[in-house]
Amino acid sequence: MRGAVLHAPRDIRVEKRDDPKISAPTDAVIRMAATCVCGSDLWPYRGIEAVNGPAPMGHEYVGIVEEVGSEVRSIKPGQFVIGSFFASDNTCEICQAGYQSSCVHREYVGAGGAQAEHLRVPLADGTLVATPEIPSNDLVPSLLAASDVLGTGWFGAVAADVRPGKTVAVVGDGAVGLLAVLAARQLGAERIIAMSRHEPRQKLAIEFGATDIVTERGVEGVAKIKELTGGLGAHSVIEAVGTQESMMQAIRATRPGGHVGYVGVAHGVELPGEELFFSHVHLHGGPAPVRRFLPELIDLIYNRDIDPGRVFDLTLPLDQAAEGYRAMDERRAIKALLRP
């Protein structure tokens, strides 16, 4: 099969790889309907995150089940399925508490590289969720978004304790941040402040439910949030970047007693203990337990209550994966969808 492989910083190649096979009785192999480039893929692409040798890329996937292992019971060949970037059994105590991305048996699905024609998914019964039927082509981008960026934005909103009538601020205007705006609206937030300097992303944020746009960053961004909230800060802040500046901006923009939901993959983030102690801010986040939310998100997408697939503003054939990476790296695209 063909698959995208990172050889060195900014060196993505689509090349021939071995077809995945059932290696455990709980596996499934799917034929990809669509995959995509994630903002977190840009960390190794830029050389900020080390890669040892050629590395298969991609961890977002939807497709048709082609084969299942002998112990798979709930997933069958021919079904259209969506899964998360972490495989989980969905039965252990941690999974049952709603944190499937910390399952005691978790496996990183991206190790096999989802930017490819086929993918082996471990722990298929616990990881994959089948749609009611084979979806129409126009629903595929939204279902693909559910496999990571929508589920991650949704978890950010849940972790930030977004509730009806509250004010929410979102730090980050990538796909996760934009879909956190959508999630906050769905969860009933009264006011949603999107922090963005990019006009196309501002426009989409407003269409997803943002009521205010703040272009300032850092100290100035915090001051603007305070100004918009009577000097108090937002009830809930979603951090969707993963840098020191974005994390501190999120914490400082939150009112005492408020909540920060952080879902940006942290790189070089260090928290000042004394400031955090006196802030009275709740912090919760980490790798999103996407599997927890998939049934609800699939229903919302199938009922056409939400259209998260609009974050894909660039669609390319798999063979042009390198251009998808370049476009996102240069901020010419919010998120690149790849069709095998």
C-alpha positions as CSV (number, residue, x, y, z in Angstrom):
1,M,0.0,0.0,0.0
2,R,1.0,3.7,-0.2
3,G,1.6,5.6,3.0
4,A,3.1,8.9,4.2
5,V,6.4,8.6,6.0
6,L,8.4,11.4,7.7
7,H,12.2,10.9,7.0
8,A,13.5,14.1,8.5
9,P,12.1,17.6,9.4
10,R,10.0,18.8,6.5
11,D,10.7,15.6,4.5
12,I,7.4,13.8,4.0
13,R,7.3,11.1,1.3
14,V,4.4,8.9,0.2
15,E,5.9,5.6,-0.5
16,K,5.2,1.9,-0.7
17,R,4.7,0.2,2.7
18,D,3.7,-3.3,3.8
19,D,0.0,-3.9,3.9
20,P,-1.2,-4.2,7.5
21,K,-2.3,-7.6,8.7
22,I,-4.2,-9.0,11.7
23,S,-1.5,-9.6,14.3
24,A,-3.7,-10.1,17.4
25,P,-7.2,-11.7,17.6
26,T,-8.6,-8.4,18.8
27,D,-7.4,-6.4,15.7
28,A,-9.3,-5.1,12.7
29,V,-7.9,-3.9,9.4
30,I,-9.8,-1.0,7.7
31,R,-9.6,0.4,4.2
32,M,-9.3,4.2,4.6
33,A,-12.1,6.4,3.3
34,A,-10.3,9.6,4.4
35,T,-7.4,10.6,6.6
36,C,-5.8,14.0,7.3
37,V,-2.9,16.0,8.7
38,C,-3.1,17.0,12.4
39,G,-1.7,20.1,14.0
40,S,0.2,17.7,16.3
41,D,1.9,16.2,13.3
42,L,3.6,19.5,12.7
43,W,5.7,19.2,15.9
44,P,7.8,16.3,14.4
45,Y,7.5,17.8,10.9
46,R,9.1,21.0,12.1
47,G,11.8,19.1,14.0
48,I,10.6,20.2,17.4
49,E,9.7,16.6,18.3
50,A,12.4,14.1,17.6
51,V,11.7,11.2,15.1
52,N,14.0,8.2,15.1
53,G,14.3,7.0,11.5
54,P,11.5,7.0,8.9
55,A,8.2,7.2,10.7
56,P,4.8,6.4,9.4
57,M,2.5,9.4,10.0
58,G,-1.1,10.0,10.8
59,H,-3.6,9.0,13.6
60,E,-7.0,10.2,12.3
61,Y,-9.1,7.8,10.3
62,V,-12.4,6.6,9.0
63,G,-13.1,3.7,6.7
64,I,-14.5,0.3,5.8
65,V,-13.7,-2.7,7.9
66,E,-12.0,-5.3,5.7
67,E,-10.9,-8.0,8.2
68,V,-11.3,-8.7,11.9
69,G,-9.5,-11.0,14.3
70,S,-11.1,-14.1,15.7
71,E,-12.0,-12.4,19.1
72,V,-13.7,-9.3,17.6
73,R,-17.4,-9.5,18.2
74,S,-19.0,-6.0,17.8
75,I,-17.3,-4.9,14.6
76,K,-17.9,-6.7,11.3
77,P,-16.4,-6.5,7.8
78,G,-18.3,-4.0,5.6
79,Q,-19.1,-1.6,8.3
80,F,-18.0,2.1,8.1
81,V,-16.1,2.9,11.4
82,I,-14.5,5.7,13.2
83,G,-11.9,5.3,16.0
84,S,-9.6,7.3,18.2
85,F,-5.8,7.9,18.1
86,F,-5.5,5.7,21.2
87,A,-6.9,2.1,21.0
88,S,-8.7,1.1,24.2
89,D,-10.5,-2.0,25.5
90,N,-13.3,0.3,26.8
91,T,-13.9,-2.2,29.6
92,C,-11.1,-1.4,32.2
93,E,-11.8,0.8,35.2
94,I,-10.2,3.8,33.6
95,C,-12.2,3.4,30.4
96,Q,-15.4,3.0,32.4
97,A,-14.6,6.3,34.2
98,G,-14.4,7.9,30.7
99,Y,-10.7,8.2,30.2
100,Q,-10.2,5.7,27.4
101,S,-7.0,7.5,26.2
102,S,-5.4,6.2,29.5
103,C,-6.8,2.7,29.2
104,V,-4.6,0.2,31.0
105,H,-4.1,-1.6,27.7
106,R,-4.0,1.4,25.4
107,E,-2.0,1.4,22.2
108,Y,-1.2,4.3,20.0
109,V,-3.0,3.7,16.7
110,G,-0.7,6.3,14.9
111,A,2.2,3.9,15.3
112,G,0.9,2.2,12.2
113,G,0.5,5.4,10.3
114,A,-3.1,6.4,9.3
115,Q,-2.1,8.6,6.4
116,A,-2.2,5.5,4.2
117,E,-4.5,3.3,2.2
118,H,-5.1,0.7,5.0
119,L,-4.7,0.7,8.8
120,R,-4.5,-2.0,11.5
121,V,-6.6,-1.0,14.6
122,P,-5.9,-2.8,17.8
123,L,-8.6,-3.6,20.4
124,A,-11.2,-3.1,17.7
125,D,-14.3,-3.8,19.8
126,G,-13.3,-1.1,22.3
127,T,-11.9,1.4,19.9
128,L,-14.1,1.5,16.8
129,V,-17.6,2.8,16.5
130,A,-19.7,1.9,13.5
131,T,-22.0,4.3,11.8
132,P,-25.7,3.4,11.3
133,E,-25.0,2.8,7.6
134,I,-22.5,3.7,5.0
135,P,-22.5,7.5,5.1
136,S,-23.0,9.8,2.2
137,N,-19.8,11.3,0.9
138,D,-20.6,14.7,2.2
139,L,-20.6,13.4,5.8
140,V,-17.2,11.8,5.6
141,P,-15.2,14.9,6.5
142,S,-17.3,15.5,9.6
143,L,-17.0,11.9,10.7
144,L,-13.2,12.1,10.2
145,A,-13.1,15.3,12.3
146,A,-14.8,13.2,15.1
147,S,-11.8,10.8,15.2
148,D,-9.6,13.5,16.8
149,V,-10.1,17.3,16.5
150,L,-13.8,17.4,17.2
151,G,-13.5,14.9,20.1
152,T,-10.5,16.8,21.4
153,G,-12.2,20.2,21.2
154,W,-15.2,18.6,22.9
155,F,-13.1,17.2,25.7
156,G,-11.5,20.7,26.1
157,A,-14.9,22.2,26.6
158,V,-15.9,19.4,29.0
159,A,-12.7,19.7,30.9
160,A,-13.2,23.5,31.2
161,D,-16.6,22.9,32.7
162,V,-18.5,24.7,30.0
163,R,-22.1,25.2,31.1
164,P,-25.2,27.0,29.9
165,G,-25.1,30.7,30.5
166,K,-21.3,30.9,31.1
167,T,-18.5,32.8,29.3
168,V,-15.9,30.7,27.5
169,A,-12.6,31.8,25.9
170,V,-10.7,29.7,23.4
171,V,-6.9,30.0,23.1
172,G,-5.9,28.7,19.7
173,D,-7.5,29.0,16.3
174,G,-6.4,25.7,14.7
175,A,-8.9,22.9,14.0
176,V,-9.1,21.9,17.7
177,G,-9.7,25.5,18.9
178,L,-12.3,26.1,16.2
179,L,-14.2,22.9,17.1
180,A,-13.9,23.8,20.8
181,V,-15.9,26.9,19.9
182,L,-18.5,24.6,18.2
183,A,-18.5,22.3,21.3
184,A,-18.9,25.3,23.7
185,R,-22.0,26.4,21.7
186,Q,-23.5,23.0,21.7
187,L,-22.9,22.8,25.5
188,G,-24.9,26.0,26.0
189,A,-22.3,28.7,26.6
190,E,-23.8,32.1,26.4
191,R,-20.7,34.0,25.4
192,I,-17.7,32.5,23.5
193,I,-14.6,34.5,22.9
194,A,-12.3,33.2,20.2
195,M,-8.7,34.4,20.2
196,S,-7.5,34.6,16.6
197,R,-5.5,36.9,14.4
198,H,-6.5,35.2,11.1
199,E,-9.5,36.5,9.3
200,P,-10.6,33.2,7.6
201,R,-10.4,31.4,11.0
202,Q,-12.2,34.3,12.7
203,K,-15.0,33.9,10.2
204,L,-15.3,30.2,10.8
205,A,-15.2,30.7,14.6
206,I,-18.2,33.1,14.3
207,E,-20.1,30.6,12.2
208,F,-19.4,27.9,14.8
209,G,-20.8,30.1,17.5
210,A,-18.2,32.7,18.7
211,T,-19.7,35.9,19.9
212,D,-16.4,37.9,20.3
213,I,-13.0,37.9,18.6
214,V,-9.9,38.9,20.4
215,T,-6.8,39.4,18.3
216,E,-4.3,40.3,21.0
217,R,-2.0,37.6,22.6
218,G,-0.1,37.2,25.8
219,V,-0.5,40.0,28.4
220,E,-2.6,42.1,26.0
221,G,-4.8,39.2,25.2
222,V,-5.4,38.5,28.9
223,A,-6.2,42.2,29.5
224,K,-8.7,42.1,26.7
225,I,-10.5,39.1,28.1
226,K,-10.6,40.8,31.5
227,E,-12.0,43.9,29.9
228,L,-14.8,41.9,28.2
229,T,-15.7,40.1,31.5
230,G,-16.0,43.0,33.9
231,G,-12.4,42.5,35.1
232,L,-13.0,39.0,36.3
233,G,-11.9,36.7,33.5
234,A,-13.8,33.9,31.7
235,H,-15.6,31.1,33.6
236,S,-14.1,28.6,31.3
237,V,-11.0,28.7,29.1
238,I,-9.9,26.1,26.5
239,E,-6.2,25.9,25.7
240,A,-5.7,24.4,22.3
241,V,-2.1,25.2,21.4
242,G,0.4,23.6,23.9
243,T,3.0,26.3,24.4
244,Q,4.2,28.1,27.5
245,E,2.6,31.4,26.3
246,S,-0.8,29.8,25.4
247,M,-1.0,27.9,28.7
248,M,-0.2,31.0,30.8
249,Q,-2.6,33.1,28.7
250,A,-5.3,30.6,29.4
251,I,-4.7,30.4,33.1
252,R,-4.4,34.2,33.5
253,A,-7.6,34.8,31.5
254,T,-9.6,32.6,33.8
255,R,-11.5,34.0,36.8
256,P,-10.9,32.7,40.3
257,G,-12.9,29.5,40.7
258,G,-12.9,29.0,36.9
259,H,-11.7,26.1,34.8
260,V,-9.0,25.6,32.2
261,G,-9.4,22.7,29.8
262,Y,-6.0,22.1,28.2
263,V,-5.8,19.9,25.1
264,G,-2.9,21.4,23.2
265,V,0.0,18.8,23.2
266,A,2.3,20.5,25.7
267,H,5.9,21.4,24.6
268,G,8.1,23.1,27.0
269,V,5.3,24.1,29.4
270,E,6.3,24.8,33.0
271,L,3.7,26.1,35.5
272,P,4.7,28.7,38.2
273,G,3.6,27.1,41.4
274,E,3.0,30.2,43.5
275,E,1.0,32.0,40.8
276,L,-1.1,28.9,40.2
277,F,-1.7,28.5,44.0
278,F,-3.1,31.9,44.3
279,S,-5.1,31.9,41.1
280,H,-7.9,29.5,42.4
281,V,-8.1,28.1,38.9
282,H,-9.0,24.5,38.1
283,L,-6.8,22.7,35.6
284,H,-7.8,19.6,33.7
285,G,-6.9,18.1,30.3
286,G,-4.5,15.8,28.5
287,P,-5.0,13.4,25.6
288,A,-8.7,13.5,24.8
289,P,-10.7,10.4,25.5
290,V,-12.3,10.7,22.1
291,R,-13.9,7.2,22.4
292,R,-16.1,8.6,25.3
293,F,-17.8,11.1,23.0
294,L,-17.9,9.2,19.6
295,P,-21.5,7.8,19.9
296,E,-22.9,11.3,20.7
297,L,-20.8,13.1,18.1
298,I,-21.8,10.6,15.4
299,D,-25.5,11.2,16.2
300,L,-25.0,14.9,16.0
301,I,-23.3,14.6,12.6
302,Y,-25.8,12.1,11.2
303,N,-28.7,14.4,12.3
304,R,-26.8,17.3,10.7
305,D,-26.9,19.3,13.9
306,I,-23.2,20.1,13.5
307,D,-20.9,20.3,10.5
308,P,-17.3,20.0,12.0
309,G,-15.9,18.9,8.6
310,R,-15.8,22.6,7.6
311,V,-12.4,22.8,9.3
312,F,-11.0,21.0,6.3
313,D,-10.3,23.8,3.9
314,L,-7.8,21.8,1.7
315,T,-8.5,18.4,0.2
316,L,-5.7,16.5,-1.6
317,P,-5.0,13.0,-2.8
318,L,-2.8,11.0,-0.5
319,D,0.1,11.3,-2.9
320,Q,0.2,15.0,-2.2
321,A,0.5,14.7,1.5
322,A,3.6,16.7,1.6
323,E,1.7,19.7,0.2
324,G,-0.9,19.3,3.0
325,Y,1.9,19.5,5.6
326,R,3.4,22.6,3.9
327,A,0.1,24.3,3.7
328,M,-0.7,23.8,7.3
329,D,2.9,24.7,8.4
330,E,2.6,27.9,6.5
331,R,-0.9,28.6,7.8
332,R,-2.3,28.5,4.3
333,A,-4.7,25.8,5.4
334,I,-6.5,25.1,8.7
335,K,-6.6,21.4,8.1
336,A,-5.7,19.2,5.1
337,L,-7.9,16.2,4.3
338,L,-6.2,13.4,2.3
339,R,-8.1,11.0,0.1
340,P,-6.3,7.6,-0.4
